[in-house]
Amino acid sequence: MDRSHYRVRKISLEEEGSATDVEDLTPKERVMMVWTLTLQAWMFKEGRVDEPRLRRDVVRTIRSWS
């Protein structure tokens, strides 16, 4: 694949942006930022669009031997 015609630009780290943009967001806003990517990852892995269900087959057994 010939990529010589791709447009690129070179910027410094200062020009890229700062972490304060994300620090000011609420947890809900942060989740919404990546929700589309999360759905795409599930679809790629499972081949389905629906969200995974809560697993009911995971169990933890704690035994007391005293």
PyMOL commands that set and color helices and strands:
alter all, ss='L'
color gray80, all
select helices_A, chain A and resi 13-16+20-23+27-46
alter helices_A, ss='H'
color red, helices_A
deselect
rebuild
show_as cartoon
